Amino acid sequence: MNAALALSVAIFFLLGVPIAVAIGLASVIGIEVQGRLPLLLVAQRMFTGVDSFPLMAIPLFILAGNLMSAGGISHRLVELAKSIVGGIQGGLAASCVLTCMMFASVSGSSVATTFAIGAILIPAMVKHGYPAPMAASVQASSAELGVLIPPSIPLILYGVSTDTSIGQLFLAGIGPGFLVAGSLMALVLILCRLRGIGKTDGADRPNLGAALIAALPALIVPFVIIGGIYSGIFTPTEASAAAVAAAILVGMVFYRELKAKDLPAILKSTVISTSAIMLIISAASLFSFLITRSGLPNEIAAWFKDMFESRIAFLLAVNILLLIVGMFLETSAAILVLAPILAPIAVAYGVDPVHFGLIIVVNLALGMITPPLGVNLFAACAVAKLPVEAIIPQLIWFVATVFGALMIITYVPAITLWPMQTILGITP
């Protein structure tokens, strides 16, 4: 059955079949080849895969992100970031990174971050003399912070698929998120200095005090989400509902840019995005069940132990595997298929499951900005109106920088685990 599953998935991917359909059809073929399982299992396992309370957070966080994009929050965060770092050479590019980090703390989606922030800052960078490919590269790589800074939809998926605490994963994403953001900010400042770009970035820098006051309602939202979770007021799933309420309050009452007439389009967009993710989750649940039942995880674990004696070698091999997978497979599907297999093996090597979750997510975040299927890459190119191949030479620097941060995250677990130790008092 394992051979049938693997061969079927590979063929469907090569034929360009949508990911959820490819995984689901491969599972049906695997059942038929195995011959001892009823087809009724398909419907049963696909329903069970989405029948989960924590998964309710996904549509609500997507809705919150869409409401914030339409409610004027992204514009205020851009102005605040420009007021903080916009006065130095390369400050506009650094503002892009900083804004994406702040917006990520309320949206949870890298694609939403790309469109919400890129629509404002890519034209602004081009206006200030940045080459369009560089502006798009800055935006695409910065937007991946949306899957690291909590709340994060990929972290929710990892938590559900491996039975790991989503609250702990959210905390663990803070350190890696700041590390990647700091690395990208250092890179853009160095590149601008070396290339003589961004010398006029401070020309339209907003006043810090005014920008901070204007952004205060927007900044309340992440404190509601994170503060509510770790004060015990509500669970991460309930926090997603609180985020929706806060987004409506800020957009309609404080900024008054979100109108009742905008809600149908926002809800429609949310339903479309949620449906795509949930279909992948349900199909991947069936696929993972068949893989587990076949004993493949145990065979892979035995192979890893024979091939790699040390934890260092194991983590390097996993990073290489995930980097390759992330280039060709959508993030949600990759997590749902691979995390249940790899996480128990990582634990056997002495890797904390929360730390391993961040390793997986950072790896797959890199896949979002690498061809041929980097969703952030395509989104940034769509905003900048550029073909993908035009930004590849510029993008290499950003991919290399994030990869360097990934290596630090992988081999210095304290960066990931310190919030758990200091805030929750949990020792790995």
FENJOZI-V585774 format. One record per residue. N is the residue number from 0. RES is the residue in one small letter. PHI is phi in degrees with one decimal (none if undefined). PSI is psi as a letter, one per 40 degrees, with the letter a starting at -180 (NA if undefined). Layout:
# FENJOZI-V585774
n: (N & N)
res: (RES & RES)
phi: (PHI & PHI)
psi: (PSI & PSI)
This chain:
# FENJOZI-V585774
n: (0 & 1 & 2 & 3 & 4 & 5 & 6 & 7 & 8 & 9 & 10 & 11 & 12 & 13 & 14 & 15 & 16 & 17 & 18 & 19 & 20 & 21 & 22 & 23 & 24 & 25 & 26 & 27 & 28 & 29 & 30 & 31 & 32 & 33 & 34 & 35 & 36 & 37 & 38 & 39 & 40 & 41 & 42 & 43 & 44 & 45 & 46 & 47 & 48 & 49 & 50 & 51 & 52 & 53 & 54 & 55 & 56 & 57 & 58 & 59 & 60 & 61 & 62 & 63 & 64 & 65 & 66 & 67 & 68 & 69 & 70 & 71 & 72 & 73 & 74 & 75 & 76 & 77 & 78 & 79 & 80 & 81 & 82 & 83 & 84 & 85 & 86 & 87 & 88 & 89 & 90 & 91 & 92 & 93 & 94 & 95 & 96 & 97 & 98 & 99 & 100 & 101 & 102 & 103 & 104 & 105 & 106 & 107 & 108 & 109 & 110 & 111 & 112 & 113 & 114 & 115 & 116 & 117 & 118 & 119 & 120 & 121 & 122 & 123 & 124 & 125 & 126 & 127 & 128 & 129 & 130 & 131 & 132 & 133 & 134 & 135 & 136 & 137 & 138 & 139 & 140 & 141 & 142 & 143 & 144 & 145 & 146 & 147 & 148 & 149 & 150 & 151 & 152 & 153 & 154 & 155 & 156 & 157 & 158 & 159 & 160 & 161 & 162 & 163 & 164 & 165 & 166 & 167 & 168 & 169 & 170 & 171 & 172 & 173 & 174 & 175 & 176 & 177 & 178 & 179 & 180 & 181 & 182 & 183 & 184 & 185 & 186 & 187 & 188 & 189 & 190 & 191 & 192 & 193 & 194 & 195 & 196 & 197 & 198 & 199 & 200 & 201 & 202 & 203 & 204 & 205 & 206 & 207 & 208 & 209 & 210 & 211 & 212 & 213 & 214 & 215 & 216 & 217 & 218 & 219 & 220 & 221 & 222 & 223 & 224 & 225 & 226 & 227 & 228 & 229 & 230 & 231 & 232 & 233 & 234 & 235 & 236 & 237 & 238 & 239 & 240 & 241 & 242 & 243 & 244 & 245 & 246 & 247 & 248 & 249 & 250 & 251 & 252 & 253 & 254 & 255 & 256 & 257 & 258 & 259 & 260 & 261 & 262 & 263 & 264 & 265 & 266 & 267 & 268 & 269 & 270 & 271 & 272 & 273 & 274 & 275 & 276 & 277 & 278 & 279 & 280 & 281 & 282 & 283 & 284 & 285 & 286 & 287 & 288 & 289 & 290 & 291 & 292 & 293 & 294 & 295 & 296 & 297 & 298 & 299 & 300 & 301 & 302 & 303 & 304 & 305 & 306 & 307 & 308 & 309 & 310 & 311 & 312 & 313 & 314 & 315 & 316 & 317 & 318 & 319 & 320 & 321 & 322 & 323 & 324 & 325 & 326 & 327 & 328 & 329 & 330 & 331 & 332 & 333 & 334 & 335 & 336 & 337 & 338 & 339 & 340 & 341 & 342 & 343 & 344 & 345 & 346 & 347 & 348 & 349 & 350 & 351 & 352 & 353 & 354 & 355 & 356 & 357 & 358 & 359 & 360 & 361 & 362 & 363 & 364 & 365 & 366 & 367 & 368 & 369 & 370 & 371 & 372 & 373 & 374 & 375 & 376 & 377 & 378 & 379 & 380 & 381 & 382 & 383 & 384 & 385 & 386 & 387 & 388 & 389 & 390 & 391 & 392 & 393 & 394 & 395 & 396 & 397 & 398 & 399 & 400 & 401 & 402 & 403 & 404 & 405 & 406 & 407 & 408 & 409 & 410 & 411 & 412 & 413 & 414 & 415 & 416 & 417 & 418 & 419 & 420 & 421 & 422 & 423 & 424 & 425 & 426 & 427)
res: (m & n & a & a & l & a & l & s & v & a & i & f & f & l & l & g & v & p & i & a & v & a & i & g & l & a & s & v & i & g & i & e & v & q & g & r & l & p & l & l & l & v & a & q & r & m & f & t & g & v & d & s & f & p & l & m & a & i & p & l & f & i & l & a & g & n & l & m & s & a & g & g & i & s & h & r & l & v & e & l & a & k & s & i & v & g & g & i & q & g & g & l & a & a & s & c & v & l & t & c & m & m & f & a & s & v & s & g & s & s & v & a & t & t & f & a & i & g & a & i & l & i & p & a & m & v & k & h & g & y & p & a & p & m & a & a & s & v & q & a & s & s & a & e & l & g & v & l & i & p & p & s & i & p & l & i & l & y & g & v & s & t & d & t & s & i & g & q & l & f & l & a & g & i & g & p & g & f & l & v & a & g & s & l & m & a & l & v & l & i & l & c & r & l & r & g & i & g & k & t & d & g & a & d & r & p & n & l & g & a & a & l & i & a & a & l & p & a & l & i & v & p & f & v & i & i & g & g & i & y & s & g & i & f & t & p & t & e & a & s & a & a & a & v & a & a & a & i & l & v & g & m & v & f & y & r & e & l & k & a & k & d & l & p & a & i & l & k & s & t & v & i & s & t & s & a & i & m & l & i & i & s & a & a & s & l & f & s & f & l & i & t & r & s & g & l & p & n & e & i & a & a & w & f & k & d & m & f & e & s & r & i & a & f & l & l & a & v & n & i & l & l & l & i & v & g & m & f & l & e & t & s & a & a & i & l & v & l & a & p & i & l & a & p & i & a & v & a & y & g & v & d & p & v & h & f & g & l & i & i & v & v & n & l & a & l & g & m & i & t & p & p & l & g & v & n & l & f & a & a & c & a & v & a & k & l & p & v & e & a & i & i & p & q & l & i & w & f & v & a & t & v & f & g & a & l & m & i & i & t & y & v & p & a & i & t & l & w & p & m & q & t & i & l & g & i & t & p)
phi: (none & -59.1 & -63.8 & -64.7 & -62.1 & -64.6 & -66.3 & -64.5 & -60.9 & -60.8 & -64.8 & -64.1 & -62.8 & -65.4 & -81.2 & 79.7 & -69.0 & -51.3 & -57.3 & -61.7 & -66.1 & -61.5 & -66.6 & -65.6 & -65.4 & -62.1 & -65.4 & -62.3 & -62.6 & -61.1 & -64.3 & -65.4 & -67.0 & -65.3 & 80.4 & -112.3 & -114.8 & -76.9 & -66.8 & -56.7 & -60.4 & -60.1 & -64.7 & -62.1 & -71.7 & -67.1 & -69.0 & -60.6 & -62.2 & -106.7 & -86.5 & -140.9 & -61.0 & -59.7 & -68.5 & -62.7 & -66.8 & -64.4 & -62.7 & -71.3 & -68.4 & -62.5 & -62.4 & -60.5 & -62.4 & -66.0 & -64.4 & -69.6 & -63.7 & -82.7 & -94.9 & 90.4 & -68.6 & -61.2 & -63.6 & -65.5 & -67.7 & -61.3 & -62.7 & -65.1 & -62.7 & -65.3 & -70.7 & -83.2 & -120.6 & -73.9 & -85.6 & -105.0 & -63.8 & 84.7 & -65.2 & -68.3 & -66.7 & -64.0 & -62.0 & -61.6 & -63.4 & -64.2 & -64.8 & -61.6 & -64.5 & -69.8 & -68.0 & -61.6 & -74.0 & -126.0 & -105.0 & 76.7 & -131.9 & -73.7 & -66.8 & -60.8 & -64.4 & -59.7 & -73.2 & -67.5 & -88.0 & -61.8 & -62.6 & -93.5 & -89.8 & -62.6 & -61.5 & -66.0 & -66.0 & -61.7 & -60.9 & -90.0 & 96.7 & -73.5 & -59.7 & -56.9 & -60.8 & -68.2 & -60.0 & -66.4 & -65.9 & -59.6 & -66.5 & -61.6 & -73.5 & -70.8 & -66.4 & -66.5 & -61.7 & -62.2 & -101.4 & -109.1 & -68.7 & -68.5 & -78.3 & -136.6 & -64.8 & -60.1 & -67.2 & -62.9 & -63.2 & -62.6 & -61.8 & -68.4 & -76.0 & -118.1 & 57.5 & -106.7 & -60.4 & -68.5 & -60.5 & -66.8 & -64.4 & -60.6 & -61.9 & -66.1 & -75.7 & -66.0 & -61.1 & -59.0 & -61.9 & -67.3 & -64.2 & -64.2 & -62.3 & -62.9 & -64.5 & -67.9 & -64.2 & -61.9 & -63.5 & -67.2 & -66.9 & -66.5 & -61.5 & -65.4 & -64.7 & -69.1 & -97.9 & 69.7 & -102.4 & 81.6 & -71.0 & -105.5 & -62.4 & -83.0 & -63.0 & -117.1 & -69.5 & -71.9 & -69.8 & -60.7 & -62.0 & -64.6 & -65.6 & -66.4 & -63.0 & -65.4 & -90.5 & -55.5 & -59.0 & -67.3 & -72.8 & -67.5 & -58.5 & -62.0 & -68.0 & -63.4 & -67.5 & -71.4 & -62.8 & -65.2 & -66.3 & -87.1 & -89.8 & 84.8 & -70.0 & -151.3 & -81.4 & -57.0 & -67.6 & -66.1 & -63.2 & -64.8 & -67.8 & -63.7 & -64.7 & -63.4 & -61.8 & -65.1 & -64.1 & -65.5 & -61.2 & -66.7 & -68.7 & -91.0 & -94.4 & -79.5 & -92.3 & 56.6 & -100.4 & -93.6 & -108.6 & -60.6 & -68.8 & -80.1 & -63.4 & -58.1 & -65.9 & -65.4 & -64.9 & -62.5 & -61.1 & -65.1 & -62.9 & -63.5 & -63.9 & -65.1 & -60.4 & -62.3 & -66.7 & -66.8 & -66.1 & -64.5 & -61.0 & -65.8 & -67.3 & -67.0 & -63.3 & -63.3 & -60.9 & -64.2 & -61.7 & -65.7 & -63.6 & -64.8 & -65.8 & -77.5 & 86.5 & -61.6 & -56.7 & -66.2 & -66.1 & -65.9 & -60.2 & -64.0 & -64.9 & -59.8 & -67.3 & -74.0 & -83.8 & -126.4 & -80.4 & -104.6 & -64.7 & -61.2 & -66.7 & -61.0 & -65.3 & -63.9 & -63.7 & -64.7 & -60.4 & -63.0 & -60.0 & -69.5 & -62.6 & -68.5 & -60.4 & -62.8 & -74.3 & -121.4 & -122.0 & -61.6 & -56.5 & -60.6 & -64.6 & -62.1 & -65.5 & -67.4 & -85.5 & -90.3 & -58.6 & -62.7 & -83.9 & -82.7 & -60.8 & -61.2 & -66.3 & -61.1 & -61.6 & -63.2 & -86.0 & 88.0 & -90.7 & -62.4 & -62.4 & -68.1 & -59.7 & -64.8 & -59.8 & -70.5 & -60.1 & -62.0 & -67.9 & -64.5 & -57.0 & -71.6 & -63.8 & -60.9 & -63.1 & -72.4 & -120.0 & -119.9 & -65.3 & -94.6 & -123.4 & -73.0 & -65.8 & -64.9 & -60.9 & -68.2 & -65.1 & -65.0 & -66.7 & -65.6 & -67.5 & -81.5 & 58.3 & -127.1 & -72.5 & -57.8 & -63.4 & -71.1 & -103.3 & -57.8 & -58.6 & -73.3 & -68.4 & -55.5 & -61.2 & -73.4 & -62.1 & -63.3 & -67.0 & -65.8 & -62.6 & -61.4 & -63.4 & -60.8 & -63.8 & -66.1 & -60.1 & -64.9 & -103.8 & -125.1 & -61.6 & -60.4 & -60.3 & -84.9 & -93.4 & -61.2 & -63.0 & -62.0 & -72.0 & -85.8 & -91.2 & -95.6 & 71.4 & -95.4 & -103.3 & -59.5)
psi: (d & d & d & d & d & d & d & d & d & d & d & d & d & d & e & f & h & i & d & d & d & d & d & d & d & d & d & d & d & d & d & d & d & d & e & e & h & i & e & d & d & d & d & d & d & d & d & d & d & e & g & h & d & d & e & d & d & d & d & d & d & d & d & d & d & d & d & d & d & e & e & e & d & d & d & d & d & d & d & d & d & d & d & d & e & e & e & i & h & e & d & d & d & d & d & d & d & d & d & d & d & d & d & d & e & e & d & e & h & d & d & d & d & d & d & d & d & d & d & d & d & d & d & d & d & d & d & e & e & h & h & d & d & d & d & d & d & d & d & d & d & d & d & e & e & d & e & d & h & i & i & h & d & d & d & d & d & d & d & d & e & e & f & i & h & d & d & d & d & d & d & d & e & d & d & d & d & d & d & d & d & d & d & d & d & d & d & d & d & d & d & d & d & d & e & f & i & f & e & e & d & e & d & f & h & i & h & d & d & d & d & d & d & d & e & d & d & d & e & d & d & d & d & d & d & d & d & d & d & e & e & e & d & i & i & d & d & d & d & d & d & d & d & d & d & d & d & d & d & d & d & d & d & d & d & f & e & h & i & d & e & e & d & d & d & d & d & d & d & d & d & d & d & d & d & d & d & d & d & d & d & d & d & d & d & d & d & d & d & d & d & d & d & e & e & d & d & d & d & d & d & d & d & d & d & d & d & h & d & i & d & d & d & d & d & d & d & d & d & d & d & d & d & d & d & d & d & e & h & i & d & d & d & d & d & d & d & d & d & d & d & d & d & d & d & d & d & d & e & e & h & h & d & d & d & d & d & d & d & d & d & d & d & d & d & d & d & e & e & i & i & e & f & h & d & d & d & d & d & d & d & d & d & e & f & i & i & d & e & d & e & d & d & d & d & d & d & d & d & d & d & d & d & d & d & d & d & d & d & d & e & g & e & d & d & d & e & d & d & d & d & d & d & e & f & h & h & NA)
